[in-house]
Every structure is written in structure tokens, then in C-alpha cells.
Amino acid sequence: MTKHRPNRLAETLKEEISQLIRVELKDPRIGFVTLTSVEVADDLAHARVYVSVLGTEEEGKASLDALNRAAGFVRSEIGKRIRLRHVPAIVFKYDPSIEHGAHIAKLLRNVGISEDTGREDSHE
């Protein structure tokens, strides 16, 4: 069976949840949060929302904790905005992919700098 409906619901949830986080949630513990992806189960009963948080590890944990505490509110708001028979249970998970990508970019820049300095020394 194809997964068209879970994928469509995941995209809709991503848009709606990101808007809710930007506009509705007023918790000061929620820092600069980026939704990276949403996975919806085949039975549409559960949704995992992957987020990345800009800041320290403590700020990331505080933001993730605040988001998981607000999951019930987010679910009820989703139910008001999207016409669904059953709104999926929402769980927020930490996604380190953005930090990992930034780390790799930094390593590549460092390698590029060391290669550039190595080339200058070999031309002299």
C-alpha cells in the first residue's frame, strides 16, 4: 500500500505546527526552534515531529521539554484547523542533523584553509 495519505498529512502538520510554534506558543523556554520533518504512522494515530534548536544543549533540552508539555495544546489546535476524524498524538523529538551539517561545513572550511596555506608554501 502506498503512503500518500500519511505523507500529505505529515506536510500539512509540519506547516500548521510551525505556524503554531511561531504565533501561538508563548512559553519563554521555547527558543529558536526549526521543524526539520514530521513522520506520521501508517494508521495516522501518531506523529513524530523532529525539531532542531539553535543554542546551547541546555536551551535545546528546555525547548524540547516545553514543546512536549505543549503537545496536547498543539494537538487540540490542529484538530480545530484541520478536518480529521482522529488527530494524531504528537511527540516532539530532537533532530541533530542541522548541528551535524554545520559541524561538517566547519570541518570542510578548516580543510580548505589548511590546503590553501599548504599550496602557498609549496609555490615559494
N, C-alpha and C positions, 0 to 999 in steps of 0.2 A: 504494500500500500504506500502511496506517495505521502509526503509530509507537507503538502501545500498549506493546509489549514493551520497547523502549528507554526509554520514559518511566517505566514501572514499575520497571525496573532502576535508572534514574537516582535515583528516590526512595529505593529500598532502599539503594543505595550511599551516598547522602547521609546517611541515618540511621546506617549502620554506620561510615562513615568518621568522622563527627563523634564518635561514641562512642569509636572507636579513638584519635582525637587527644586527647580528654579523659582517657581512662583509661590507655591502653597506652603511648603515646609519652612517653618521659621526657627527651627532648632539651631542654636548657635554652635552646637558641636559639629554640625554638618559643614565641612569645609568645601574646597573646590573639588566637586565630585564630577566625574565623567562616566557616563554609561558606555561600556565597551560592547556588550552584547547581551541578548536575552535568549534563554533556551526554554522552550515550552515542551512539556511532556506530551507524548502522543495522545494521551487521554484528555489533554487540556486541563488537568487538575492542578498541576504545579508549574511554577515558573521560577527559574533561577535568573536573577538579574546580576550581571557582573559589572562591578564598578572599579574605577581607578581613582585614587585620591592623591591630589598634589599636596605635598607637605611631608612632615616627619612621620615616622612609624606610629607614634602615639596619636597624632592627629588622624591618621588613617584608621586606627582602631576605634577612636572615638566617633568618627564619621560613620563607620560601618555599624557600630553598636546603635547609634541614633537612627540610622536607616532601618535596621532590623526591628527596632522598637516602633517605628512608624509604619511598618509593613501593613498592619491592619487598617490604618487610615488610608494608605495608598491603595489597598485593595478595595476599600469601600468607595473611594473616589473613582477608581477605574470602573467599578460597577455602575456608577452614575453616568460616566462618559461614554462607555462602550456598551452596546446592546449584546449581552451574553447571557445564556441561561445560568451558567456557573462561572464565576470569576475565579481564575486560578489562585492558589495560595502562593504568595510571593516570598522568596527568600533572597536576600542580598548576599553576594559573595565577593570577596576581594579578587581583583584581577591584576597581577603584577606585570602584564605584558607591556604597558607603556613605560614603566620604570626599566624593564629589561631592554626595550628598544633604545631608550635614552642611554643606558649603560653601554650598549653595543656601539651606538653612534660616537660616544665619548672615546671608546677604545679605538675605533677607526680613525678618529681625528688625531689621537695620540700617535698611532702608527703612521699616519700621513705626515705628521710633524717630524717624527724621527727619520722617516725616509727622505724628507726634504732636506734635513740637516745632513744626512749621510751623503746625499748627492752633491751638496755644496762642497763637502770635504773632499770628495773624490775628483772634482773638477779642478782643484787647486794645484 
